[in-house]
């Protein structure tokens, strides 16, 4: 990863959608275009890394489509020219070539 994106003071952003917009802006401003977020598919349901259901989603049109692999269970942001939108992808896929990942941590 070329840049480390740290997201601090999460109280300044409201809903999860706002958090993602905030993080996306930070990532893009630091040259990190495509990145993984902590969401994946478990037992047929999309959930976040903490196990909570992915109630908010920002899939690009036609996604999630489960295309192009047997284990398409992770979420990639900004695939091709879809700024802020999500794409389902295999967690180890080379074609997606993410530049980074986003983690949330308590302060």
C-alpha positions in Angstrom: 0.0 0.0 0.0 1.4 3.4 -1.0 -0.3 5.4 1.7 -1.7 4.6 5.1 -5.2 6.0 5.6 -6.1 6.5 9.2 -9.6 7.5 10.1 -9.8 9.3 13.3 -12.5 11.0 15.4 -15.4 8.9 14.0 -17.8 11.0 16.1 -17.5 13.7 13.5 -19.2 11.5 11.0 -22.8 10.3 11.4 -24.1 7.2 9.7 -22.2 4.4 8.2 -22.8 5.9 4.8 -21.2 9.1 5.9 -18.3 7.2 7.4 -17.7 5.5 4.0 -17.9 8.9 2.2 -15.4 10.3 4.7 -13.0 7.3 4.3 -13.3 7.3 0.5 -12.4 11.0 0.4 -9.3 10.4 2.6 -8.3 7.4 0.5 -8.6 9.2 -2.8 -6.8 12.3 -1.5 -3.8 10.1 -0.6 -3.7 8.3 -3.9 -5.4 5.1 -2.7 -7.9 4.4 -5.3 -9.2 0.9 -4.8 -9.5 -0.7 -1.4 -11.1 -3.5 0.6 -13.6 -2.7 3.4 -14.4 -5.0 6.3 -17.5 -6.6 4.8 -17.8 -10.1 3.5 -20.4 -12.8 2.7 -21.0 -15.4 5.4 -23.6 -18.1 5.1 -25.3 -16.2 2.2 -25.5 -12.9 4.1 -23.3 -9.8 3.8 -21.9 -8.8 7.2 -19.2 -6.5 8.6 -16.0 -7.8 10.3 -17.6 -7.4 13.7 -20.4 -9.8 12.6 -23.2 -7.2 12.3 -25.4 -7.4 9.2 -24.6 -5.1 6.3 -27.8 -3.1 6.5 -26.2 -0.1 4.7 -24.8 -1.1 1.3 -23.6 0.9 -1.7 -23.4 -1.7 -4.5 -22.8 -0.4 -8.0 -25.6 -1.4 -10.5 -25.7 -5.2 -11.1 -23.7 -5.9 -7.9 -23.3 -8.2 -6.0 -23.2 -10.6 -8.9 -20.9 -13.4 -7.7 -19.0 -13.2 -10.9 -15.7 -14.7 -11.9 -14.7 -16.9 -9.1 -15.9 -19.6 -6.7 -15.2 -17.6 -3.5 -16.6 -14.1 -4.2 -17.1 -13.1 -0.6 -15.3 -9.7 -0.1 -16.2 -6.1 -0.8 -14.0 -3.9 -2.9 -14.6 -0.1 -3.2 -14.0 2.1 -6.3 -13.6 -0.8 -8.8 -12.9 0.7 -12.3 -14.7 4.1 -12.3 -17.3 3.6 -9.7 -16.2 6.1 -7.0 -17.6 5.1 -3.6 -19.5 2.1 -5.0 -19.0 -1.5 -4.0 -18.1 -4.5 -6.0 -18.2 -8.1 -4.8 -14.8 -9.8 -5.4 -12.9 -12.8 -4.4 -10.8 -12.0 -1.3 -7.6 -13.2 -3.0 -8.4 -12.1 -6.6 -5.4 -10.7 -8.5 -7.6 -9.0 -11.1 -9.0 -6.5 -8.6 -5.5 -5.3 -7.5 -6.7 -3.3 -4.5 -4.2 -0.7 -3.3 -5.2 -0.8 0.3 -7.8 -1.7 2.9 -9.7 0.2 5.6 -9.8 -0.8 9.2 -11.9 0.7 12.0 -10.4 0.9 15.5 -11.4 2.5 18.8 -9.5 5.5 19.9 
